[in-house]
Amino acid sequence: MIDDWRTSSHSGQEGNCVEVGWSADQVGVRDTKDRDGGTLRFETEVWQRFLRSLDA
């Protein structure tokens, strides 16, 4: 279960952003305006590869 959610400090007050949360083996991404609308879930290693690709 993903229960530790964070929103970027760069999001501002408008709420047009996503939250990222994590558990021991998954990372979740959801819309801050519709938190019950669904969550994209990724294995931790897949998420880490995605983040590394942003640095390239």
Backbone as a printed PyTorch tensor [residue, N CA C, xyz], in Angstrom:
tensor([[[  0.8440,  -1.1840,   0.0000],
         [  0.0000,   0.0000,   0.0000],
         [  0.8860,   1.2430,   0.0000]],

        [[  0.5600,   2.1530,  -0.8660],
         [  1.3030,   3.4090,  -0.9520],
         [  0.6080,   4.4170,  -0.0480]],

        [[  1.3440,   4.9270,   0.9120],
         [  0.7070,   5.8550,   1.8480],
         [  1.5450,   7.0860,   2.1650]],

        [[  2.7030,   7.2150,   1.5840],
         [  3.5550,   8.3720,   1.8270],
         [  3.6150,   9.2070,   0.5560]],

        [[  2.7130,  10.1600,   0.4190],
         [  2.5670,  10.9450,  -0.8070],
         [  3.2330,  12.3020,  -0.6590]],

        [[  3.8570,  12.7670,  -1.7500],
         [  4.5170,  14.0790,  -1.7670],
         [  4.1140,  14.8320,  -3.0260]],

        [[  3.9670,  16.1300,  -2.8700],
         [  3.7090,  17.0230,  -3.9880],
         [  4.9000,  17.9630,  -4.0960]],

        [[  5.3250,  18.2500,  -5.2870],
         [  6.4710,  19.1270,  -5.4880],
         [  6.2220,  20.5040,  -4.8910]],

        [[  7.2490,  21.0780,  -4.3100],
         [  7.1380,  22.4450,  -3.7930],
         [  7.0180,  23.4550,  -4.9270]],

        [[  7.2810,  23.0380,  -6.1520],
         [  7.1550,  23.9200,  -7.3210],
         [  5.7340,  23.9360,  -7.8730]],

        [[  4.8280,  23.2190,  -7.2530],
         [  3.4590,  23.1130,  -7.7620],
         [  2.6550,  24.3860,  -7.5840]],

        [[  2.9840,  25.1760,  -6.5970],
         [  2.2260,  26.3920,  -6.3570],
         [  0.9130,  26.0910,  -5.6620]],

        [[  0.0330,  27.0590,  -5.6380],
         [ -1.2350,  26.9380,  -4.9250],
         [ -2.3990,  26.5220,  -5.8080]],

        [[ -2.1830,  26.3870,  -7.1040],
         [ -3.2890,  26.1210,  -8.0140],
         [ -3.7350,  24.6650,  -8.0150]],

        [[ -2.8970,  23.7630,  -7.5610],
         [ -3.2840,  22.3640,  -7.4800],
         [ -3.2520,  21.6090,  -8.7890]],

        [[ -2.6540,  22.1780,  -9.8190],
         [ -2.5480,  21.4990, -11.1160],
         [ -1.2680,  20.6850, -11.1570]],

        [[ -1.2430,  19.6130, -10.4080],
         [ -0.0170,  18.8490, -10.3310],
         [ -0.3310,  17.4030,  -9.9910]],

        [[  0.7060,  16.6270,  -9.8830],
         [  0.5820,  15.2340,  -9.4850],
         [  1.3190,  15.0310,  -8.1770]],

        [[  0.9760,  13.9510,  -7.5120],
         [  1.6760,  13.5350,  -6.3060],
         [  2.3870,  12.2270,  -6.6080]],

        [[  3.5130,  12.0430,  -5.9590],
         [  4.2460,  10.8020,  -6.0710],
         [  4.3180,  10.2000,  -4.6780]],

        [[  4.0140,   8.9290,  -4.5960],
         [  4.0760,   8.2160,  -3.3230],
         [  4.8340,   6.9230,  -3.4980]],

        [[  5.2850,   6.3490,  -2.4000],
         [  6.0440,   5.1190,  -2.5150],
         [  5.7910,   4.1900,  -1.3430]],

        [[  6.0740,   2.9360,  -1.6280],
         [  6.0690,   1.8800,  -0.6170],
         [  7.3820,   1.1280,  -0.8010]],

        [[  7.5180,  -0.0100,  -0.1810],
         [  8.7640,  -0.7690,  -0.2780],
         [  9.0730,  -1.2210,  -1.7050]],

        [[  8.0490,  -1.5090,  -2.4990],
         [  8.3040,  -2.0690,  -3.8260],
         [  7.5660,  -1.3690,  -4.9680]],

        [[  6.8590,  -0.2850,  -4.6760],
         [  6.1110,   0.4180,  -5.7210],
         [  6.2200,   1.9300,  -5.5600]],

        [[  6.0380,   2.6080,  -6.6990],
         [  5.9050,   4.0620,  -6.7120],
         [  4.5750,   4.3590,  -7.3790]],

        [[  3.8190,   5.2800,  -6.8090],
         [  2.5270,   5.6530,  -7.3690],
         [  2.5110,   7.1080,  -7.7930]],

        [[  1.7260,   7.3950,  -8.8070],
         [  1.5510,   8.7580,  -9.3070],
         [  0.0540,   8.9870,  -9.4380]],

        [[ -0.4260,  10.1120,  -8.8860],
         [ -1.8620,  10.4110,  -8.9770],
         [ -2.0820,  11.9190,  -9.1100]],

        [[ -3.2600,  12.2790,  -9.5550],
         [ -3.6640,  13.6710,  -9.7460],
         [ -4.1010,  14.2550,  -8.4050]],

        [[ -3.5870,  15.4230,  -8.0520],
         [ -3.9550,  16.0240,  -6.7740],
         [ -5.4080,  16.4910,  -6.7500]],

        [[ -5.9920,  16.7570,  -7.9100],
         [ -7.3880,  17.2010,  -7.9460],
         [ -8.3760,  16.0450,  -7.8590]],

        [[ -7.9000,  14.8290,  -8.1180],
         [ -8.7810,  13.6620,  -8.1130],
         [ -8.0300,  12.4690,  -7.5300]],

        [[ -7.7290,  12.5400,  -6.2660],
         [ -6.9130,  11.5120,  -5.6110],
         [ -7.5580,  10.1380,  -5.6220]],

        [[ -8.8760,  10.0770,  -5.6910],
         [ -9.5660,   8.7930,  -5.7400],
         [ -9.8250,   8.3260,  -7.1700]],

        [[ -9.3600,   9.0930,  -8.1380],
         [ -9.6320,   8.7880,  -9.5410],
         [ -8.7320,   7.7280, -10.1460]],

        [[ -7.7600,   7.2720,  -9.4280],
         [ -6.8620,   6.2400,  -9.9400],
         [ -5.4140,   6.5990,  -9.6860]],

        [[ -4.5930,   5.5830,  -9.6600],
         [ -3.1680,   5.7490,  -9.4060],
         [ -2.3830,   4.9260, -10.4120]],

        [[ -1.4070,   5.5510, -11.0400],
         [ -0.4680,   4.8050, -11.8630],
         [  0.5620,   4.2020, -10.9180]],

        [[  0.8320,   2.9220, -11.0650],
         [  1.7870,   2.2410, -10.1760],
         [  2.9390,   1.6770, -11.0000]],

        [[  4.1360,   1.8670, -10.4770],
         [  5.3440,   1.3960, -11.1400],
         [  6.1930,   0.6260, -10.1430]],

        [[  6.8840,  -0.3990, -10.6070],
         [  7.8630,  -1.0490,  -9.7610],
         [  8.9730,  -0.0360,  -9.4760]],

        [[  9.5650,  -0.1180,  -8.3100],
         [ 10.5770,   0.8590,  -7.8970],
         [ 11.7100,   0.9600,  -8.9080]],

        [[ 12.2010,  -0.1620,  -9.4000],
         [ 13.3130,  -0.1390, -10.3630],
         [ 12.9170,   0.5510, -11.6590]],

        [[ 11.6970,   0.3340, -12.1160],
         [ 11.2200,   1.0000, -13.3380],
         [ 11.1860,   2.5150, -13.1230]],

        [[ 10.7030,   2.9520, -11.9720],
         [ 10.6440,   4.3920, -11.6680],
         [ 12.0540,   4.9830, -11.6050]],

        [[ 12.9930,   4.2560, -11.0000],
         [ 14.3690,   4.7540, -10.9090],
         [ 14.9960,   4.8840, -12.2920]],

        [[ 14.7270,   3.9280, -13.1820],
         [ 15.2360,   4.0390, -14.5600],
         [ 14.6320,   5.2500, -15.2540]],

        [[ 13.3500,   5.5080, -15.0260],
         [ 12.7020,   6.6890, -15.5980],
         [ 13.3960,   7.9670, -15.1130]],

        [[ 13.6300,   8.0760, -13.8220],
         [ 14.2850,   9.2690, -13.2750],
         [ 15.6960,   9.4390, -13.8230]],

        [[ 16.4320,   8.3410, -13.9520],
         [ 17.7820,   8.4250, -14.5170],
         [ 17.7310,   8.8980, -15.9680]],

        [[ 16.6920,   8.5130, -16.6990],
         [ 16.5830,   8.9240, -18.1060],
         [ 16.3690,  10.4290, -18.2250]],

        [[ 15.8150,  11.0460, -17.1960],
         [ 15.6120,  12.5000, -17.2200],
         [ 16.9190,  13.2530, -17.0890]],

        [[ 17.9030,  12.6430, -16.4430],
         [ 19.2150,  13.2660, -16.2860],
         [ 20.0640,  13.1900, -17.5450]],

        [[ 19.7010,  12.3070, -18.4440],
         [ 20.5160,  12.0770, -19.6550],
         [ 20.4980,  13.2460, -20.6020]]])
